[in-house]
Amino acid sequence: MKNKLVHFVEWRKISDENIPAVMADIASWPGLTDIVAHPRWFRESGNFIPVIARELQKNGLHAPACHALWGNGNDCVQRDAAAHSAMIARHSRFLDQLSELEVKSYTMHLGMPDYEQTDADFDRVRRTVDDLLPALSRNGIALALENSGESLEIIRKLTDLAASYDDKLVGLCFDSGHANCYQGGIAGTYEVMKDHIVTCHLHDNYGSFDDHNPPGQGNTDWKELTGSLDRCPRMLHAETESGVWDRDSWESFVKNTSF
């Protein structure tokens, strides 16, 4: 894979006191130089990012990708006006903080309800993008809208929405595991999204459940997937996103993505 591989670590399971030890450990893994910035680093009051920046610098690590705040009023679709305004304020504050880490992509969930996905909700996604553009622009960060549990029809609409924006600021995050179990297969979803993919979430499953496994614990054809991602014209980097993020998992990703 010609794209930089950025490793996801589940920082929700790591206390603040243990961050230095974990940073030092992962920095010793062969080939690992980049990790995914985590929404747990966002604090409703104060700024924890300078602490993270010092640990990254100390260990020779970088964090070019970030998963946005998600769930609990943080996804794109907010049907209440006050909730929408509060959500935009949180994300904008986090984006401003992330500029210290030189983050380049910010992956965000749509948050469309499974039971109802309407044109009005797409209008809400567009409004969220519009309202985040000032923070994205001043920090030089591309928003990456992620395929989650939506149908392939919804992903087609999402791609059209992303295509209507400045391609430096708005794109897509291709989640291979979600494509495999929610949209009927990796290849079909990739074809729809490929021209606007700026980052990707890589993990394995067997097509029936969102397992978030490392490569080899599922039916993903990693050689084919890697080749496809190499051809994405806008790809900034690729991200691992397995629920198992230890050294063995990292080495499995490196091996199977030919990084």
C-alpha positions as YAML, in Angstrom:
chain: A
units: angstrom
residues:
- id: 1
  name: MET
  ca: [0.00, 0.00, 0.00]
- id: 2
  name: LYS
  ca: [1.45, 3.34, -1.02]
- id: 3
  name: ASN
  ca: [-0.63, 5.19, 1.57]
- id: 4
  name: LYS
  ca: [0.61, 5.78, 5.11]
- id: 5
  name: LEU
  ca: [-0.87, 3.30, 7.60]
- id: 6
  name: VAL
  ca: [-2.17, 5.00, 10.75]
- id: 7
  name: HIS
  ca: [-2.86, 2.75, 13.74]
- id: 8
  name: PHE
  ca: [-6.00, 2.99, 15.85]
- id: 9
  name: VAL
  ca: [-5.54, 2.58, 19.62]
- id: 10
  name: GLU
  ca: [-8.60, 2.39, 21.88]
- id: 11
  name: TRP
  ca: [-7.66, 5.19, 24.27]
- id: 12
  name: ARG
  ca: [-11.02, 4.89, 26.06]
- id: 13
  name: LYS
  ca: [-9.53, 1.84, 27.77]
- id: 14
  name: ILE
  ca: [-6.38, 3.67, 28.86]
- id: 15
  name: SER
  ca: [-6.26, 6.04, 31.81]
- id: 16
  name: ASP
  ca: [-4.57, 9.41, 31.48]
- id: 17
  name: GLU
  ca: [-1.85, 8.22, 33.85]
- id: 18
  name: ASN
  ca: [-0.98, 5.30, 31.54]
- id: 19
  name: ILE
  ca: [-0.81, 7.30, 28.32]
- id: 20
  name: PRO
  ca: [2.99, 7.87, 28.50]
- id: 21
  name: ALA
  ca: [3.70, 4.15, 28.98]
- id: 22
  name: VAL
  ca: [1.38, 3.11, 26.14]
- id: 23
  name: MET
  ca: [2.84, 5.75, 23.80]
- id: 24
  name: ALA
  ca: [6.37, 4.52, 24.53]
- id: 25
  name: ASP
  ca: [5.32, 0.92, 23.94]
- id: 26
  name: ILE
  ca: [3.62, 1.42, 20.59]
- id: 27
  name: ALA
  ca: [6.46, 3.62, 19.39]
- id: 28
  name: SER
  ca: [8.72, 0.55, 19.70]
- id: 29
  name: TRP
  ca: [6.63, -1.54, 17.30]
- id: 30
  name: PRO
  ca: [8.33, -2.07, 13.91]
- id: 31
  name: GLY
  ca: [7.19, 0.42, 11.31]
- id: 32
  name: LEU
  ca: [4.69, 2.26, 13.51]
- id: 33
  name: THR
  ca: [5.07, 6.03, 13.25]
- id: 34
  name: ASP
  ca: [1.47, 7.26, 13.09]
- id: 35
  name: ILE
  ca: [-1.60, 6.80, 15.30]
- id: 36
  name: VAL
  ca: [-5.23, 7.92, 15.09]
- id: 37
  name: ALA
  ca: [-6.14, 10.85, 17.33]
- id: 38
  name: HIS
  ca: [-9.02, 9.85, 19.58]
- id: 39
  name: PRO
  ca: [-12.16, 11.75, 20.64]
- id: 40
  name: ARG
  ca: [-11.41, 10.76, 24.23]
- id: 41
  name: TRP
  ca: [-8.72, 13.42, 24.11]
- id: 42
  name: PHE
  ca: [-11.43, 16.08, 23.81]
- id: 43
  name: ARG
  ca: [-12.49, 17.64, 27.11]
- id: 44
  name: GLU
  ca: [-15.66, 19.69, 27.56]
- id: 45
  name: SER
  ca: [-13.60, 22.19, 29.54]
- id: 46
  name: GLY
  ca: [-9.89, 22.78, 29.14]
- id: 47
  name: ASN
  ca: [-7.53, 21.44, 26.50]
- id: 48
  name: PHE
  ca: [-5.83, 18.05, 26.86]
- id: 49
  name: ILE
  ca: [-4.23, 18.11, 23.40]
- id: 50
  name: PRO
  ca: [-0.96, 19.81, 24.53]
- id: 51
  name: VAL
  ca: [-0.36, 16.83, 26.84]
- id: 52
  name: ILE
  ca: [-0.85, 14.46, 23.90]
- id: 53
  name: ALA
  ca: [1.34, 16.59, 21.65]
- id: 54
  name: ARG
  ca: [4.25, 16.37, 24.11]
- id: 55
  name: GLU
  ca: [3.94, 12.58, 24.36]
- id: 56
  name: LEU
  ca: [3.78, 12.19, 20.60]
- id: 57
  name: GLN
  ca: [6.85, 14.36, 20.12]
- id: 58
  name: LYS
  ca: [8.75, 12.56, 22.88]
- id: 59
  name: ASN
  ca: [8.16, 9.22, 21.15]
- id: 60
  name: GLY
  ca: [8.60, 10.31, 17.54]
- id: 61
  name: LEU
  ca: [4.94, 9.68, 16.72]
- id: 62
  name: HIS
  ca: [2.44, 11.61, 14.61]
- id: 63
  name: ALA
  ca: [-1.37, 11.72, 14.52]
- id: 64
  name: PRO
  ca: [-2.49, 12.72, 11.00]
- id: 65
  name: ALA
  ca: [-5.99, 11.22, 11.32]
- id: 66
  name: CYS
  ca: [-8.72, 11.72, 13.91]
- id: 67
  name: HIS
  ca: [-12.02, 10.01, 14.59]
- id: 68
  name: ALA
  ca: [-14.58, 12.69, 15.41]
- id: 69
  name: LEU
  ca: [-16.72, 12.79, 18.49]
- id: 70
  name: TRP
  ca: [-19.55, 10.31, 17.96]
- id: 71
  name: GLY
  ca: [-22.90, 9.29, 19.42]
- id: 72
  name: ASN
  ca: [-24.81, 11.11, 22.18]
- id: 73
  name: GLY
  ca: [-25.60, 14.15, 20.08]
- id: 74
  name: ASN
  ca: [-22.29, 14.31, 18.19]
- id: 75
  name: ASP
  ca: [-23.22, 12.84, 14.77]
- id: 76
  name: CYS
  ca: [-24.23, 14.85, 11.69]
- id: 77
  name: VAL
  ca: [-27.99, 14.36, 11.95]
- id: 78
  name: GLN
  ca: [-29.41, 16.37, 14.83]
- id: 79
  name: ARG
  ca: [-33.15, 17.00, 14.54]
- id: 80
  name: ASP
  ca: [-33.23, 19.52, 17.38]
- id: 81
  name: ALA
  ca: [-31.86, 22.98, 16.57]
- id: 82
  name: ALA
  ca: [-30.29, 23.51, 19.99]
- id: 83
  name: ALA
  ca: [-28.65, 20.07, 19.88]
- id: 84
  name: HIS
  ca: [-27.28, 20.86, 16.42]
- id: 85
  name: SER
  ca: [-25.76, 24.16, 17.57]
- id: 86
  name: ALA
  ca: [-24.15, 22.51, 20.59]
- id: 87
  name: MET
  ca: [-22.77, 19.72, 18.42]
- id: 88
  name: ILE
  ca: [-21.20, 22.18, 15.97]
- id: 89
  name: ALA
  ca: [-19.61, 24.09, 18.84]
- id: 90
  name: ARG
  ca: [-18.03, 20.91, 20.28]
- id: 91
  name: HIS
  ca: [-16.64, 19.73, 16.96]
- id: 92
  name: SER
  ca: [-15.32, 23.18, 16.05]
- id: 93
  name: ARG
  ca: [-13.55, 23.47, 19.40]
- id: 94
  name: PHE
  ca: [-12.01, 20.01, 18.95]
- id: 95
  name: LEU
  ca: [-10.91, 20.83, 15.38]
- id: 96
  name: ASP
  ca: [-9.19, 23.99, 16.63]
- id: 97
  name: GLN
  ca: [-7.38, 21.98, 19.29]
- id: 98
  name: LEU
  ca: [-6.33, 19.29, 16.82]
- id: 99
  name: SER
  ca: [-4.43, 21.79, 14.69]
- id: 100
  name: GLU
  ca: [-1.57, 21.45, 17.18]
- id: 101
  name: LEU
  ca: [-1.24, 17.80, 16.16]
- id: 102
  name: GLU
  ca: [-1.30, 18.61, 12.42]
- id: 103
  name: VAL
  ca: [-4.31, 16.37, 11.87]
- id: 104
  name: LYS
  ca: [-5.32, 16.13, 8.20]
- id: 105
  name: SER
  ca: [-8.57, 14.12, 8.28]
- id: 106
  name: TYR
  ca: [-11.55, 14.12, 10.65]
- id: 107
  name: THR
  ca: [-13.92, 11.18, 10.24]
- id: 108
  name: MET
  ca: [-17.53, 11.74, 11.23]
- id: 109
  name: HIS
  ca: [-20.60, 9.49, 11.44]
- id: 110
  name: LEU
  ca: [-23.83, 10.49, 9.72]
- id: 111
  name: GLY
  ca: [-26.01, 9.34, 12.60]
- id: 112
  name: MET
  ca: [-29.05, 8.59, 10.44]
- id: 113
  name: PRO
  ca: [-31.62, 6.53, 12.40]
- id: 114
  name: ASP
  ca: [-31.80, 2.93, 11.16]
- id: 115
  name: TYR
  ca: [-35.59, 3.03, 11.10]
- id: 116
  name: GLU
  ca: [-35.92, 6.20, 9.02]
- id: 117
  name: GLN
  ca: [-33.55, 7.84, 6.55]
- id: 118
  name: THR
  ca: [-35.17, 10.84, 4.89]
- id: 119
  name: ASP
  ca: [-34.29, 13.64, 2.48]
- id: 120
  name: ALA
  ca: [-34.66, 15.98, 5.44]
- id: 121
  name: ASP
  ca: [-31.88, 14.10, 7.19]
- id: 122
  name: PHE
  ca: [-29.62, 14.62, 4.17]
- id: 123
  name: ASP
  ca: [-30.38, 18.32, 4.46]
- id: 124
  name: ARG
  ca: [-29.23, 18.06, 8.09]
- id: 125
  name: VAL
  ca: [-25.98, 16.39, 6.99]
- id: 126
  name: ARG
  ca: [-25.39, 19.22, 4.52]
- id: 127
  name: ARG
  ca: [-26.12, 21.81, 7.20]
- id: 128
  name: THR
  ca: [-23.59, 20.14, 9.50]
- id: 129
  name: VAL
  ca: [-20.95, 20.21, 6.78]
- id: 130
  name: ASP
  ca: [-21.70, 23.85, 6.00]
- id: 131
  name: ASP
  ca: [-21.48, 24.81, 9.66]
- id: 132
  name: LEU
  ca: [-18.17, 22.98, 10.14]
- id: 133
  name: LEU
  ca: [-16.50, 24.46, 7.06]
- id: 134
  name: PRO
  ca: [-15.04, 27.51, 8.87]
- id: 135
  name: ALA
  ca: [-13.26, 25.32, 11.46]
- id: 136
  name: LEU
  ca: [-12.13, 22.84, 8.78]
- id: 137
  name: SER
  ca: [-10.79, 25.63, 6.59]
- id: 138
  name: ARG
  ca: [-8.85, 27.54, 9.25]
- id: 139
  name: ASN
  ca: [-7.21, 24.32, 10.47]
- id: 140
  name: GLY
  ca: [-6.55, 22.70, 7.08]
- id: 141
  name: ILE
  ca: [-8.45, 19.53, 8.02]
- id: 142
  name: ALA
  ca: [-10.59, 17.50, 5.61]
- id: 143
  name: LEU
  ca: [-13.93, 16.21, 6.85]
- id: 144
  name: ALA
  ca: [-14.42, 12.52, 6.00]
- id: 145
  name: LEU
  ca: [-18.05, 11.36, 6.09]
- id: 146
  name: GLU
  ca: [-18.16, 7.65, 6.93]
- id: 147
  name: ASN
  ca: [-20.30, 4.83, 5.57]
- id: 148
  name: SER
  ca: [-21.80, 3.06, 8.59]
- id: 149
  name: GLY
  ca: [-25.00, 1.00, 8.68]
- id: 150
  name: GLU
  ca: [-26.70, 2.76, 5.78]
- id: 151
  name: SER
  ca: [-27.89, 1.15, 2.54]
- id: 152
  name: LEU
  ca: [-25.89, 1.43, -0.68]
- id: 153
  name: GLU
  ca: [-28.55, 3.81, -1.97]
- id: 154
  name: ILE
  ca: [-27.83, 6.15, 0.93]
- id: 155
  name: ILE
  ca: [-24.08, 5.88, 0.26]
- id: 156
  name: ARG
  ca: [-24.69, 6.96, -3.35]
- id: 157
  name: LYS
  ca: [-26.48, 10.05, -2.06]
- id: 158
  name: LEU
  ca: [-23.68, 10.67, 0.42]
- id: 159
  name: THR
  ca: [-21.11, 10.52, -2.38]
- id: 160
  name: ASP
  ca: [-23.08, 13.04, -4.43]
- id: 161
  name: LEU
  ca: [-23.21, 15.32, -1.40]
- id: 162
  name: ALA
  ca: [-19.45, 15.12, -0.87]
- id: 163
  name: ALA
  ca: [-18.83, 15.75, -4.57]
- id: 164
  name: SER
  ca: [-20.69, 19.05, -4.36]
- id: 165
  name: TYR
  ca: [-18.05, 20.57, -2.03]
- id: 166
  name: ASP
  ca: [-14.49, 21.81, -2.37]
- id: 167
  name: ASP
  ca: [-12.53, 18.57, -2.59]
- id: 168
  name: LYS
  ca: [-9.85, 19.86, -0.22]
- id: 169
  name: LEU
  ca: [-12.25, 20.16, 2.71]
- id: 170
  name: VAL
  ca: [-14.98, 17.51, 2.31]
- id: 171
  name: GLY
  ca: [-14.58, 13.87, 1.37]
- id: 172
  name: LEU
  ca: [-15.43, 10.37, 2.50]
- id: 173
  name: CYS
  ca: [-14.11, 7.75, 4.88]
- id: 174
  name: PHE
  ca: [-14.45, 4.28, 3.37]
- id: 175
  name: ASP
  ca: [-15.03, 1.75, 6.15]
- id: 176
  name: SER
  ca: [-14.28, -1.66, 4.66]
- id: 177
  name: GLY
  ca: [-15.86, -3.63, 7.50]
- id: 178
  name: HIS
  ca: [-19.10, -1.65, 7.30]
- id: 179
  name: ALA
  ca: [-19.21, -2.10, 3.53]
- id: 180
  name: ASN
  ca: [-18.76, -5.84, 3.95]
- id: 181
  name: CYS
  ca: [-21.65, -6.37, 6.37]
- id: 182
  name: TYR
  ca: [-24.05, -3.47, 5.77]
- id: 183
  name: GLN
  ca: [-23.84, -2.46, 2.10]
- id: 184
  name: GLY
  ca: [-23.59, -5.92, 0.55]
- id: 185
  name: GLY
  ca: [-19.88, -6.11, -0.14]
- id: 186
  name: ILE
  ca: [-16.63, -4.17, -0.21]
- id: 187
  name: ALA
  ca: [-16.23, -3.91, -3.98]
- id: 188
  name: GLY
  ca: [-19.65, -2.35, -4.66]
- id: 189
  name: THR
  ca: [-19.36, 0.28, -1.96]
- id: 190
  name: TYR
  ca: [-15.80, 1.09, -2.96]
- id: 191
  name: GLU
  ca: [-16.88, 1.71, -6.57]
- id: 192
  name: VAL
  ca: [-19.45, 4.24, -5.39]
- id: 193
  name: MET
  ca: [-17.13, 6.07, -2.99]
- id: 194
  name: LYS
  ca: [-13.69, 5.76, -4.63]
- id: 195
  name: ASP
  ca: [-13.28, 9.20, -6.20]
- id: 196
  name: HIS
  ca: [-13.92, 11.00, -2.90]
- id: 197
  name: ILE
  ca: [-12.23, 8.74, -0.35]
- id: 198
  name: VAL
  ca: [-9.73, 10.73, 1.75]
- id: 199
  name: THR
  ca: [-9.18, 8.10, 4.44]
- id: 200
  name: CYS
  ca: [-10.35, 4.58, 5.25]
- id: 201
  name: HIS
  ca: [-11.07, 2.39, 8.26]
- id: 202
  name: LEU
  ca: [-9.74, -1.12, 7.85]
- id: 203
  name: HIS
  ca: [-10.97, -4.16, 9.78]
- id: 204
  name: ASP
  ca: [-12.24, -7.66, 9.03]
- id: 205
  name: ASN
  ca: [-15.49, -9.58, 9.43]
- id: 206
  name: TYR
  ca: [-17.44, -12.38, 7.78]
- id: 207
  name: GLY
  ca: [-20.14, -10.21, 6.25]
- id: 208
  name: SER
  ca: [-22.79, -10.82, 8.88]
- id: 209
  name: PHE
  ca: [-21.68, -8.72, 11.85]
- id: 210
  name: ASP
  ca: [-19.49, -5.66, 12.43]
- id: 211
  name: ASP
  ca: [-16.79, -7.60, 14.30]
- id: 212
  name: HIS
  ca: [-13.91, -5.10, 13.90]
- id: 213
  name: ASN
  ca: [-11.37, -7.94, 13.66]
- id: 214
  name: PRO
  ca: [-7.74, -7.75, 12.53]
- id: 215
  name: PRO
  ca: [-6.99, -9.07, 9.02]
- id: 216
  name: GLY
  ca: [-7.39, -12.81, 8.67]
- id: 217
  name: GLN
  ca: [-10.40, -13.03, 10.97]
- id: 218
  name: GLY
  ca: [-12.98, -12.55, 8.25]
- id: 219
  name: ASN
  ca: [-13.52, -12.96, 4.52]
- id: 220
  name: THR
  ca: [-11.90, -9.74, 3.28]
- id: 221
  name: ASP
  ca: [-9.63, -10.13, 0.25]
- id: 222
  name: TRP
  ca: [-6.86, -7.86, 1.51]
- id: 223
  name: LYS
  ca: [-4.77, -7.97, -1.66]
- id: 224
  name: GLU
  ca: [-7.71, -6.79, -3.74]
- id: 225
  name: LEU
  ca: [-8.72, -4.16, -1.18]
- id: 226
  name: THR
  ca: [-5.19, -2.79, -0.89]
- id: 227
  name: GLY
  ca: [-4.89, -2.53, -4.66]
- id: 228
  name: SER
  ca: [-8.19, -0.68, -4.88]
- id: 229
  name: LEU
  ca: [-7.27, 1.82, -2.17]
- id: 230
  name: ASP
  ca: [-3.95, 2.52, -3.87]
- id: 231
  name: ARG
  ca: [-5.92, 3.87, -6.83]
- id: 232
  name: CYS
  ca: [-7.97, 6.41, -4.85]
- id: 233
  name: PRO
  ca: [-7.03, 9.86, -6.21]
- id: 234
  name: ARG
  ca: [-7.68, 11.74, -2.95]
- id: 235
  name: MET
  ca: [-6.48, 9.25, -0.32]
- id: 236
  name: LEU
  ca: [-4.43, 10.92, 2.43]
- id: 237
  name: HIS
  ca: [-3.76, 7.83, 4.57]
- id: 238
  name: ALA
  ca: [-5.25, 4.49, 5.64]
- id: 239
  name: GLU
  ca: [-6.35, 3.72, 9.21]
- id: 240
  name: THR
  ca: [-6.54, 0.44, 11.09]
- id: 241
  name: GLU
  ca: [-9.70, 0.15, 13.18]
- id: 242
  name: SER
  ca: [-9.69, -3.24, 14.83]
- id: 243
  name: GLY
  ca: [-11.09, -3.68, 18.32]
- id: 244
  name: VAL
  ca: [-7.87, -5.62, 18.94]
- id: 245
  name: TRP
  ca: [-5.09, -3.07, 18.57]
- id: 246
  name: ASP
  ca: [-2.07, -4.81, 20.18]
- id: 247
  name: ARG
  ca: [1.28, -5.44, 18.51]
- id: 248
  name: ASP
  ca: [0.12, -8.67, 16.86]
- id: 249
  name: SER
  ca: [-2.83, -6.83, 15.34]
- id: 250
  name: TRP
  ca: [-0.58, -4.04, 14.05]
- id: 251
  name: GLU
  ca: [1.79, -6.55, 12.48]
- id: 252
  name: SER
  ca: [-1.14, -8.34, 10.86]
- id: 253
  name: PHE
  ca: [-2.25, -5.09, 9.24]
- id: 254
  name: VAL
  ca: [1.26, -4.35, 8.02]
- id: 255
  name: LYS
  ca: [1.58, -7.82, 6.53]
- id: 256
  name: ASN
  ca: [-1.81, -7.92, 4.86]
- id: 257
  name: THR
  ca: [-1.75, -4.39, 3.47]
- id: 258
  name: SER
  ca: [1.79, -4.81, 2.08]
- id: 259
  name: PHE
  ca: [2.85, -1.64, 3.90]
...
